[in-house]
Amino acid sequence: MLSGKGDVKAVKYRAYAKINLALSILGKRTDGYHEIGTLMVPVSLADLVSVEVTTQGLEVYCPGLPGLPQAHNLAYKAAASLVSGEFGTPGLAISIDKAIPPGKGLGGGSSDAAAVLLAIRDLWKHLNKPDLTALVQTAAGIGSDIPFFIGANAKPPVWEGALCTSKGERVYPVRGGSFWVLLVLPDIEISTRLAYSKWDDMHPEAPTFATPLDFAGALAVDSRLRDAAEAFSSNDPERLGRCIFNDFEKSVYPSYPELSIIKEDLLLSGALGAALTGSGSAVYGICGSRGHASEVRERFLELSGGLPANQVVIARTGVNIE
């Protein structure tokens, strides 16, 4: 199955972070999950994932997550899922150099898993190696955000951004420009499960969906998604700044008011728009240029009251940025 002597034996991928330019919680589902519509884009902050053929077994080395058992790592689950039933000898050694902090809504674990799937595909020596569509299907069975990262992390990338529906695993590519952002990464980890639970408490009359929505269905339910997608495609950062939103802010900010203050400070510092990403805790601001992002960062650090500088990072949407 995997490359042997004389073939490529090791592959490296950048596993990019993401931000949610729009995140609409459309309602509940009969299966207990939530129906969402979200516009996601990759950003230049990235982990480095290396996958190497070894003599036997499956091992994930991730010193950046010392408390996470190997079997609980999404990268391990991804590798085990793809090679299940065929894996034996040779084996795989996976190494993850973390730059994306966990628990911030940036999708680092999901991106690592997608990078592992892509790397194993590269190492596949049979002609019937899985195509990207098959990898997306495999990814959907592991985690809701992983299908998005298959296209974002691919070489070359398959999409610049995507509207994702259902639980997030249905991916509809959206063309758009590259934008500068300021990422604020507070030392707070937020449980997505808890964020959804609090949203449920605040929306007892939310609609229930028996079948997943597609691209058109999500836009029909919430026109804000259409506005955000069109703004992303316009290559106009000011327009995009006016259209970004995240419904998790309603359920997360009351419990973590410091995140609301971060958003307000980003706007006071000159960001064209600001929002939580995922269920948090990272908050980002849209900027008009690299220079503008530097100016916003300097002002924000003055307003933030001592937030460490290494938690305020300039990044850019898109994956062709070195």
Beta strands, then each sheet from edge to edge (+ up, - down):
strand 1: 10-29
strand 2: 34-54
strand 3: 58-61
strand 4: 91-97
strand 5: 162-165
strand 6: 170-173
strand 7: 180-184
strand 8: 208-209
strand 9: 245-246
strand 10: 273-276
strand 11: 283-287
strand 12: 312-316
sheet 1: 3+ 4+ 2- 1+ 8+
sheet 2: 3+ 4+ 2- 1+ 9+
sheet 3: 3+ 4+ 2- 5+ 6-
sheet 4: 10+ 11- 7+ 12-
end
